[in-house]
Amino acid sequence: MDKILRIDMGAAGGPQQSTEKAGEFAALGGRATTSTIVAKEVPPDCHPLGAENKLVIAPGMLSGTAAAISGRISVGCKSPLTGGIKESNAGGQAAQVLARLGYAAIIIEGIPEGDDLYKIHINKDRVEISVDNSNKLLDNYPLIEKLRKEYGDKVAFMSIGSAGERLMASASIACTDPELRPTRHCGRGGVGAVMGSKQIKAIILDDTDCKNRQPQDAEKFKAANRVFVEGIRKHPVAGEGLPAYGTNVLTNVLNEAGGYPTNNFKTGQFDGATKISGESQAELEIKRGGKATHGCHRGCVIQCSGIYNDKDGNYLTKQPEYETVWSHGGHCGISDLDTIATLDYWDDNIGVDTIEMGVAVGVAMDGGLLEFGDCEGAIRLVRDEVGKGTPLGRILGGGAGMTGKAFGVMRVPVVKNQALPAYDPRTVQGIGVTYATSTQGADHTAGYAVATNILKVGGDVDPLKPEGQIELSRNLQIATASIDSTGLCLFIAFPILDQPETFQAMLDLLGGFYGIEMTGDDVVALGQKVLTLEREFNKGAGFGPADDRLPRFFSTEKLPPHNITFGVTDEELDQLYNWD
């Protein structure tokens, strides 16, 4: 990855492109690349949908290589949802293809005059930016079907649906999976709205006649990859639970722990949890001729995705993830898998974050718009209101925070205006620290303390007590910022936390590829550097200690069944970024 593609959509006379040397970014990737460029080039106080904001797309350090499970792509910008820095990543084929094309990053800046809609086609010979207004307001599934007829099946697509064009703050960027379905989304923070503000509908990536990136030390790289894969496959979470039941294996686990937020965070257990659990979902998928095990990109050895068919055996959507099942399920009082899968399809098609959308619907239910458990009503809100861009749909598409204000709801589960995911911080206090302090807004993946609090991976910190949660979240946030830079799936965290040999194999993968010696200290230093850059950007955007807090109700309302509140103090939260 020796070059950066810069596209100025606002150039005089129409969009212009230029290519520059990757420089310092040649040995970086993913989140390290996107956050560094955003921090350097985007004014923190700019409008997220204005010309000064930039959309940065970067494959990981190991993307485009033979390294296992290395297909995550990062998208960075100033977030229209949080108002701070944003890195949102996804699986799918885009990262591998972009890396094989030799790009360390694509930087998209400016806004074109007029209302034309553009597409960008990149292959080994050229970059073509063209107007295609026939794609206006197409949602992702029909859009990709249309583009496949033009560009064929041996490409990868990144696209926005109608929500991105309408600049909704929950809008996502879809990345196609190996079957060219638009199912893998850079979902959080409204990155799709930023792409929409640049008037770009789709990016077509074609790596025909391109080869894998080659390591500097082939023998070391190959040996490390073998040990790495063995470690993943023998781990009980990464090698057994996730492949068998997908991420939704967590539904029963969190429900039993009393940390499954139900009816807009009123209780920690949902009576209908077993009906929508990973075990029930996998059984139904297999019964209908779908798949309970599937890779979202080639080279994945965990294969936690799946294929969900409808009652007639026809494809409906990819296997809904745990957070999606929760946000449209327990959070909304819905215990019907078909309803949840239908909502997942419409989220992907319209192009909105499933967490933000599900939480917004649940908040609206709490505000009296619908009854909790109203399956048809929930589908109608997403499909007919958000999907058609009605005034109500724009409120919901603006996220849970906007929805709470519109309906006068006091219990609005957001941090930095981003919706909390599927773990209640009163019962899983480590994840509460991550929600509160992450530079990204409420984001479970930013420092997945659930691993240690609940699954007892990488140690055992009591989830019900505040002791030890700051250190746990701090260490995980640092590690995650590094992993997000490699292109490796975050689920490698399970084996590398438990298996020293697998952690060393990851270091040797990186070292073998770049011809260097990598140590654990290097991982820590990279993570700290990324987080520091992000934190400084957010300070420039006006964020301070008061923004690193959970909503007040988490410290005042006791959550059944444990009947406790979030116990980590504000003073402790303010210590998280103290590395020294």
VOMARRO-240034 format. One line per 4 residues: their letters; for each residue x negated, y, z negated of C-alpha. Coordinates in steps of 0.02 Angstrom, whole numbers, plus 32768, in hexadecimal, padded with zeros to 4 digits. Layout:
# residues N
a) X,Y,Z ~ ... $
This chain:
# residues 580
mdki) 8000,8000,8000 ~ 7F8C,8087,8040 ~ 8006,810E,8079 ~ 8096,817A,8040 $
lrid) 8124,81AC,80B2 ~ 8165,825B,8091 ~ 820B,828E,80E0 ~ 8245,8343,80D9 $
mgaa) 82FE,8340,80FC ~ 8306,83FE,80F2 ~ 827E,8426,816F ~ 829F,84AD,81F0 $
ggpq) 82E4,8460,828E ~ 8318,83BF,8237 ~ 82CB,8339,81C8 ~ 8210,8323,81D9 $
qste) 819D,8296,81A0 ~ 80E6,828B,8175 ~ 8073,8203,8135 ~ 7FEB,8220,80B5 $
kage) 7F6C,81B2,805E ~ 7FAB,815D,7FC1 ~ 7F16,8199,7F5C ~ 7F32,817A,7EA2 $
faal) 7FD3,811D,7EC9 ~ 7F7D,8093,7F2C ~ 7F5E,8033,7E8A ~ 7FFF,8068,7E35 $
ggra) 80B1,8036,7E5C ~ 8166,8038,7E28 ~ 8191,80A6,7D94 ~ 80DE,80E5,7D7E $
ttst) 80E5,8128,7E30 ~ 8195,8170,7E2C ~ 8184,81C4,7D83 ~ 80D9,820C,7DAB $
ivak) 8115,8258,7E4E ~ 81B6,829B,7E02 ~ 8157,82E5,7D6F ~ 80D9,8339,7DE2 $
evpp) 814A,8374,7E6E ~ 81FA,8392,7E2B ~ 8220,842C,7DC1 ~ 826D,83E6,7D20 $
dchp) 82F0,8470,7D1D ~ 8329,8459,7DD2 ~ 83D9,8424,7DFF ~ 83D9,8367,7E19 $
lgae) 843F,8376,7EB9 ~ 83DC,8409,7EFC ~ 8350,8414,7F7B ~ 82C7,8419,7EF6 $
nklv) 82ED,836B,7EB4 ~ 8295,82DB,7F0A ~ 82C3,8225,7F21 ~ 822C,81B5,7F0D $
iapg) 8231,80FE,7F3F ~ 81A1,808C,7F0F ~ 817E,7FD1,7F14 ~ 8120,7F83,7E83 $
mlsg) 8067,7F65,7E70 ~ 807D,7EAE,7EA2 ~ 810E,7EC1,7F1C ~ 80ED,7E7E,7FCA $
taaa) 8073,7DFC,7F86 ~ 8085,7D42,7F63 ~ 809B,7D67,7EA9 ~ 8137,7D17,7E63 $
isgr) 81CF,7D81,7E36 ~ 817C,7E23,7E72 ~ 820B,7E71,7ED4 ~ 8248,7F01,7E69 $
isvg) 8255,7FAC,7EB9 ~ 8257,8051,7E59 ~ 82B6,80EF,7E86 ~ 828D,8190,7E2B $
cksp) 82D3,8240,7E24 ~ 8321,82BD,7DAE ~ 83C3,826C,7D78 ~ 846A,82BF,7D9D $
ltgg) 84B3,825B,7D0C ~ 8435,827C,7C81 ~ 83DF,8319,7CC0 ~ 8338,82C8,7C98 $
ikes) 82BC,825C,7CF4 ~ 82FF,81BA,7D3C ~ 82B3,8117,7D73 ~ 8331,8096,7DAD $
nagg) 82F8,7FF0,7DF2 ~ 8344,7F5B,7E4C ~ 831E,7EB3,7E98 ~ 8349,7E84,7F49 $
qaaq) 82D5,7E83,7FDE ~ 82AA,7F3C,7FEF ~ 820D,7F40,7F82 ~ 81B8,7EAE,7FD8 $
vlar) 81DC,7EF4,8085 ~ 81A7,7FA6,805C ~ 8105,7F68,800E ~ 80DC,7EFA,80A4 $
lgya) 80F6,7F94,8111 ~ 8069,7FE2,80AF ~ 80C6,806C,8053 ~ 809F,8095,7F9F $
aiii) 8133,810B,7F9E ~ 81B5,8169,8003 ~ 81D2,821B,7FC9 ~ 8273,826B,8007 $
egip) 8285,8326,7FEA ~ 82F0,83B8,8022 ~ 83A2,83BD,8062 ~ 83D1,83CD,811A $
egdd) 843F,8456,815E ~ 84ED,8425,8195 ~ 854D,8389,8165 ~ 84FC,8305,81D4 $
lyki) 84DA,825B,8186 ~ 8432,8209,81A6 ~ 83E3,815D,81A6 ~ 832A,8135,819D $
hink) 82DF,80A0,81FA ~ 822F,806B,81CA ~ 81C8,7FE3,821E ~ 810E,7FC7,8238 $
drve) 8109,8038,82D1 ~ 8174,80CF,82A4 ~ 81EA,812B,8232 ~ 828B,8164,8284 $
isvd) 8302,81E0,8231 ~ 83A5,81ED,828E ~ 8455,8232,827C ~ 84DF,81B1,8271 $
nsnk) 8583,8200,823D ~ 85DF,815F,8265 ~ 85A7,8123,81BA ~ 85FE,81AE,8159 $
lldn) 865C,8171,80BF ~ 863D,80BA,80EB ~ 8627,8052,8050 ~ 8593,7FDD,803D $
ypli) 85DA,7F38,807D ~ 8624,7F7B,8120 ~ 858D,7FED,8136 ~ 8510,7F5E,812B $
eklr) 857A,7EF2,819F ~ 8576,7F7F,821E ~ 84BB,7F9C,820C ~ 8494,7EE2,821B $
keyg) 84DD,7EE4,82CA ~ 8465,7F6F,82F7 ~ 83C6,7F3A,829C ~ 83D9,7E7E,8288 $
dkva) 83C6,7E0A,81F4 ~ 830A,7E12,81D5 ~ 830A,7EBA,817D ~ 8333,7F02,80D2 $
fmsi) 83AD,7F8F,80B3 ~ 83BD,8014,802D ~ 8462,8071,8036 ~ 84E5,80D7,7FDD $
gsag) 85A0,80C0,7FDF ~ 8625,8147,7FDC ~ 85FD,8173,7F26 ~ 854E,81A9,7F57 $
erlm) 858F,8214,7FE5 ~ 8609,8263,7F6D ~ 8577,8288,7EF5 ~ 85C3,822B,7E61 $
asas) 854E,8226,7DCC ~ 8565,8169,7DBA ~ 8537,8146,7E70 ~ 84B9,80BB,7E93 $
iact) 8445,808A,7F21 ~ 8466,7FDB,7F63 ~ 83DA,7F67,7F98 ~ 8402,7ECD,7FFE $
dpel) 83DE,7E1D,7FC0 ~ 8394,7D91,802E ~ 843F,7D76,807E ~ 844C,7E31,80A3 $
rptr) 84D6,7E50,8026 ~ 84D0,7EFC,7FD1 ~ 84D2,7EB2,7F23 ~ 8432,7EED,7ECE $
hcgr) 8443,7F9F,7E90 ~ 83D4,8029,7E4E ~ 8469,8051,7DE4 ~ 8444,80C1,7D52 $
ggvg) 843D,817E,7D4E ~ 8490,81AF,7DF1 ~ 83FF,8190,7E68 ~ 847F,816E,7EF2 $
avmg) 84C0,8220,7EE0 ~ 840F,8263,7EFB ~ 8400,81FA,7F9A ~ 84AB,823C,7FCD $
skqi) 8475,82EF,7FAC ~ 83E8,82D3,8029 ~ 8470,8299,80A3 ~ 841D,81F0,80BB $
kaii) 8495,815E,80CB ~ 841D,80CE,80E7 ~ 8366,809F,80F1 ~ 833E,800B,8161 $
lddt) 829A,7FB2,813B ~ 8253,7F3C,81BE ~ 81B0,7EE0,819A ~ 81AD,7E77,8239 $
dckn) 80F9,7E42,8260 ~ 80BD,7E7E,81B5 ~ 805F,7E08,8143 ~ 8058,7DF7,8087 $
rqpq) 7FE1,7E69,802C ~ 7F43,7E09,8005 ~ 7EE9,7E01,7F5D ~ 7E35,7E36,7F41 $
daek) 7E11,7D94,7EE3 ~ 7E7C,7D10,7F37 ~ 7E4A,7C7E,7EC7 ~ 7E69,7CDD,7E25 $
fkaa) 7F0E,7D1E,7E67 ~ 7F4C,7C73,7EA0 ~ 7F1A,7C1E,7DFC ~ 7F6D,7CA6,7D95 $
nrvf) 800D,7C9B,7DFB ~ 8017,7BE0,7DDA ~ 8004,7BF5,7D1D ~ 807D,7C88,7D20 $
vegi) 8105,7C22,7D76 ~ 80EA,7B8E,7D02 ~ 80FF,7C00,7C6B ~ 81A1,7C4A,7CAC $
rkhp) 81EB,7BA1,7CD5 ~ 81C7,7B52,7C2C ~ 820E,7BE2,7BC5 ~ 82BC,7BBB,7B7F $
vage) 8305,7C64,7BB1 ~ 82AF,7C86,7C57 ~ 82A2,7BD1,7C8E ~ 8345,7B88,7C4B $
glpa) 83CB,7C01,7C10 ~ 83BE,7C84,7C98 ~ 83B6,7C0B,7D2C ~ 8448,7BA4,7CEB $
ygtn) 84BF,7C2E,7CB6 ~ 8477,7CD3,7CF1 ~ 8468,7D6B,7C82 ~ 851B,7D4D,7C4A $
vltn) 84D7,7CC2,7BDB ~ 84CD,7D4E,7B5B ~ 8589,7D65,7B47 ~ 85A3,7CDA,7ACA $
vlne) 84FE,7D00,7A75 ~ 8525,7DB8,7A56 ~ 85D9,7D95,7A29 ~ 85A4,7D19,79A5 $
aggy) 8526,7D98,7963 ~ 85AF,7E1A,7952 ~ 8557,7E90,79CA ~ 85CE,7E85,7A5F $
ptnn) 8621,7F31,7A6E ~ 86DC,7F1B,7A85 ~ 8767,7F96,7AB3 ~ 86EF,8029,7AC0 $
fktg) 867D,7FF9,7A30 ~ 8706,7FDF,79AF ~ 86CF,7F30,797C ~ 863A,7EBE,799A $
qfdg) 8699,7E23,79D0 ~ 8712,7E00,7A5E ~ 8796,7D78,7A4F ~ 878B,7D55,7B0A $
atki) 86CE,7D44,7B12 ~ 86C9,7C89,7B36 ~ 873B,7CA3,7BCD ~ 86BD,7D18,7C1F $
sges) 861B,7CCA,7BDE ~ 858B,7C93,7C4C ~ 85B9,7BDE,7C2E ~ 866D,7BF9,7C69 $
qael) 8632,7C63,7CFA ~ 85B5,7BE2,7D39 ~ 8635,7B57,7D2C ~ 86B2,7BBB,7D92 $
eikr) 8631,7BED,7E15 ~ 85FD,7B39,7E33 ~ 86B1,7AFE,7E36 ~ 86DA,7B7B,7EBF $
ggka) 8643,7B51,7F2A ~ 85DA,7BE6,7EF7 ~ 8533,7BE1,7E9D ~ 8502,7BF8,7DE8 $
thgc) 8449,7C05,7E17 ~ 8408,7C79,7E9F ~ 8373,7CEC,7EBB ~ 8393,7DA4,7EDB $
hrgc) 82F3,7DA9,7F41 ~ 827C,7D2C,7F90 ~ 81F6,7CF1,7F18 ~ 8263,7CF8,7E7C $
viqc) 8245,7C62,7E0C ~ 82C6,7C8E,7D86 ~ 835D,7C9A,7DFB ~ 83D6,7CE8,7D80 $
sgiy) 844B,7D25,7E08 ~ 84DA,7CC0,7E52 ~ 856A,7CC2,7ECF ~ 861C,7CDE,7E94 $
ndkd) 86A8,7CA0,7F06 ~ 8760,7CCA,7EF7 ~ 87E6,7C49,7ED2 ~ 87ED,7C1A,7F8B $
gnyl) 8732,7BF7,7F92 ~ 8704,7C96,7FEF ~ 8672,7D04,7FBD ~ 86A9,7D91,7F4A $
tkqp) 860A,7DD7,7EFB ~ 8563,7DA8,7EB3 ~ 856A,7D5B,7E06 ~ 8599,7DEC,7D94 $
eyet) 850E,7E13,7D18 ~ 8524,7E11,7C5C ~ 8530,7ECF,7C50 ~ 85B1,7ED2,7CDC $
vwsh) 8619,7E47,7C8E ~ 8614,7EA6,7BE9 ~ 8638,7F55,7C2C ~ 86D0,7F1D,7C90 $
gghc) 86F8,7E8F,7C18 ~ 86EB,7E9C,7B5B ~ 86D2,7F58,7B5D ~ 8779,7F6A,7BBA $
gisd) 87CF,7ED9,7B60 ~ 87D2,7E72,7C01 ~ 87B4,7DB6,7BF7 ~ 87D2,7D84,7CAD $
ldti) 873A,7D58,7D16 ~ 8790,7D77,7DBC ~ 87BD,7E27,7D87 ~ 870A,7E47,7D50 $
atld) 86C4,7E00,7DF3 ~ 873C,7E6B,7E59 ~ 8704,7F05,7DFA ~ 864E,7ED3,7E17 $
ywdd) 8670,7EC8,7ED2 ~ 86BF,7F75,7ED6 ~ 8632,7FBF,7E6F ~ 85B3,7F7A,7EEA $
nigv) 861A,7FAA,7F81 ~ 8640,805D,7F4C ~ 8591,806A,7F06 ~ 859F,8090,7E4B $
dtie) 8541,8050,7DB3 ~ 85A5,7FC2,7D68 ~ 8577,7FF4,7CB6 ~ 85A4,80AB,7CC9 $
mgva) 8645,8082,7D26 ~ 8680,7FFC,7CAD ~ 865B,8068,7C15 ~ 86B6,80FB,7C66 $
vgva) 8750,808F,7C84 ~ 874C,8053,7BCF ~ 873D,8105,7B8F ~ 87D1,8136,7BFC $
mdgg) 8833,80A4,7BB1 ~ 8807,80E6,7B05 ~ 884A,818E,7B3E ~ 88F1,8142,7B6B $
llef) 88E2,8138,7C28 ~ 88FA,807B,7C24 ~ 8914,7FF6,7BA1 ~ 887C,7F8E,7B71 $
gdce) 8887,7EEB,7BD2 ~ 88E1,7F36,7C6A ~ 8890,7ED3,7CF6 ~ 88EF,7F1B,7D89 $
gair) 88E1,7FCA,7D42 ~ 8824,7FBD,7D35 ~ 8814,7F80,7DE9 ~ 8886,800C,7E23 $
lvrd) 881C,8090,7DCD ~ 877B,8055,7E1F ~ 87BC,8023,7ECA ~ 8841,80A7,7EE9 $
evgk) 8807,813B,7E81 ~ 8748,8135,7E80 ~ 8743,80E0,7F2A ~ 87B0,8165,7F7B $
gtpl) 8761,81F7,7F22 ~ 8801,8237,7ED1 ~ 87F2,82BA,7E46 ~ 8808,8230,7DC4 $
gril) 878B,81C5,7E22 ~ 870B,8250,7E1F ~ 871F,8260,7D63 ~ 8703,81A6,7D4A $
ggga) 8676,81A7,7DCA ~ 8624,8232,7D66 ~ 8604,81B5,7CDC ~ 863C,818B,7C2D $
gmtg) 860B,8234,7BE4 ~ 8674,8296,7C60 ~ 8704,821C,7C4B ~ 86FF,822F,7B8E $
kafg) 870A,82EB,7B9B ~ 8798,82E3,7C1A ~ 8801,8272,7BAB ~ 87D3,82BA,7B02 $
vmrv) 8780,821B,7AC2 ~ 8717,822D,7A25 ~ 86BF,8184,7A32 ~ 8656,819C,7ACF $
pvvk) 85C2,8123,7AD4 ~ 853D,8186,7B32 ~ 848B,81C2,7B11 ~ 844A,824E,7B80 $
nqal) 84F5,823B,7BD3 ~ 84CE,8189,7C0E ~ 8540,80FC,7BD6 ~ 8504,807C,7B57 $
payd) 84F5,7FC9,7B97 ~ 8536,7F29,7B4A ~ 84E8,7F24,7A9D ~ 852D,7F81,7A07 $
prtv) 849F,7FDF,79AF ~ 84ED,7FC3,7904 ~ 84D4,7F07,7914 ~ 8438,7F0B,7982 $
qgig) 83DD,7F9E,7934 ~ 833F,7F8D,799C ~ 839E,7FAA,7A3D ~ 83EF,8040,79E8 $
vtya) 8342,808D,79D6 ~ 8321,806F,7A8E ~ 83C8,80BC,7AC0 ~ 83A5,8156,7A58 $
tstq) 82F0,8177,7A86 ~ 82DA,8138,7B39 ~ 82AB,81BD,7BB7 ~ 832D,816E,7C2A $
gadh) 83C8,8186,7BBE ~ 8420,80F0,7B71 ~ 83CB,805D,7BCA ~ 83B6,7FAE,7B85 $
tagy) 832E,7F83,7C03 ~ 82C0,8014,7BC7 ~ 828F,7FB1,7B2C ~ 82F0,7F0F,7B1B $
avat) 82EE,7EF9,7A5E ~ 837A,7E78,7A71 ~ 82F0,7DFE,7A9C ~ 82A7,7E05,79EC $
nilk) 8342,7E3B,798A ~ 83B6,7DB4,79CE ~ 8358,7D36,7A3A ~ 82BF,7D32,79C6 $
vggd) 8248,7D43,7A59 ~ 81A2,7D94,7A2D ~ 81C6,7D8C,7973 ~ 825A,7DA6,78FF $
vdpl) 8299,7E50,78C7 ~ 833E,7E4D,7869 ~ 83BE,7EA0,78DD ~ 842A,7EDD,784D $
kpeg) 83A4,7F3F,77F2 ~ 8348,7FDE,7826 ~ 829E,7F9F,77EC ~ 8222,7F7B,7878 $
qiel) 8293,7FBB,7904 ~ 822D,8056,7931 ~ 818D,7FF2,794B ~ 81EB,7F6B,79AA $
srnl) 823E,7FE5,7A21 ~ 819F,804C,7A37 ~ 8137,7FB4,7A69 ~ 81BD,7F74,7ADF $
qiat) 81D6,801D,7B31 ~ 811B,8029,7B52 ~ 8113,7F78,7B98 ~ 81AE,7F94,7C02 $
asid) 816A,8032,7C53 ~ 80D6,7FC9,7C8B ~ 813C,7F35,7CC8 ~ 81AE,7FAC,7D29 $
stgl) 8111,7FE5,7D84 ~ 80D8,7F38,7DBB ~ 8172,7F06,7E20 ~ 8185,7E6E,7DB0 $
clfi) 8232,7E46,7D6D ~ 824C,7E80,7CBA ~ 8282,7DCF,7C8B ~ 81CB,7D9C,7C8C $
afpi) 81C9,7DF3,7BE3 ~ 8214,7D58,7B92 ~ 8183,7CE2,7BBB ~ 80F9,7D64,7BAC $
ldqp) 8135,7D94,7AFD ~ 8135,7CDE,7AC4 ~ 80A7,7C92,7B29 ~ 7FF9,7CE1,7B20 $
etfq) 7FC1,7C7C,7BB8 ~ 804F,7CC2,7C22 ~ 8025,7D73,7BED ~ 7F71,7D53,7C1E $
amld) 7FAC,7D0B,7CC4 ~ 8008,7DAF,7CE7 ~ 7F6A,7E11,7CC2 ~ 7F07,7D9D,7D34 $
llgg) 7F88,7DB0,7DBE ~ 7F6E,7E6B,7DBB ~ 7EB3,7E5C,7DA3 ~ 7EA0,7DDB,7E2D $
fygi) 7F03,7E44,7EA7 ~ 7EA7,7EE7,7E88 ~ 7DFC,7E9B,7E66 ~ 7DF0,7EDC,7DB4 $
emtg) 7DF9,7E9A,7D03 ~ 7EA0,7EC3,7CB2 ~ 7EB9,7EC0,7BF6 ~ 7F4B,7ED5,7B81 $
ddvv) 7F07,7F81,7B55 ~ 7F19,7FB3,7C0C ~ 7FD1,7F82,7C08 ~ 7FEC,7FEB,7B6C $
algq) 7F8F,8080,7BB5 ~ 7FF4,807E,7C55 ~ 8099,8073,7BF7 ~ 8069,8102,7B84 $
kvlt) 8034,816D,7C18 ~ 80DA,8151,7C73 ~ 8142,8175,7BD8 ~ 80DE,8212,7BB1 $
lere) 80FA,8256,7C61 ~ 81B4,8231,7C55 ~ 81C2,827F,7BA9 ~ 816A,831E,7BE1 $
fnkg) 81DE,832C,7C77 ~ 8275,831C,7C06 ~ 8231,83A2,7B91 ~ 8222,8415,7C28 $
agfg) 82D7,83EC,7C53 ~ 830D,8427,7BA7 ~ 8311,8386,7B42 ~ 82DF,8384,7A8C $
padd) 82EC,8317,79F0 ~ 83A9,8330,79E6 ~ 83B9,82D3,7A8B ~ 8364,8238,7A43 $
rlpr) 83FC,820A,79DE ~ 848D,8190,79E7 ~ 853E,81D6,79E4 ~ 8571,8201,7934 $
ffst) 85F4,8178,7923 ~ 856E,80F1,791F ~ 8531,8134,7878 ~ 85DE,8158,782F $
eklp) 864E,80C9,786C ~ 862C,801A,782A ~ 8634,7F92,78AE ~ 8690,7EEF,788A $
phni) 8666,7E63,7868 ~ 85C7,7E9A,780C ~ 8612,7F41,77D9 ~ 8571,7FA3,77E3 $
tfgv) 8538,8043,7837 ~ 849A,8070,7897 ~ 8417,8087,7810 ~ 837C,80CD,7865 $
tdee) 8366,8182,782F ~ 834B,8219,789E ~ 82A0,8232,7850 ~ 826F,8182,7881 $
ldql) 82B0,8199,7933 ~ 8242,8233,7944 ~ 81A9,81C7,7922 ~ 81BF,8151,79B4 $
ynwd) 814D,81AE,7A2D ~ 80BE,81BE,79B0 ~ 803D,814A,79FF ~ 7FAD,817A,798E $
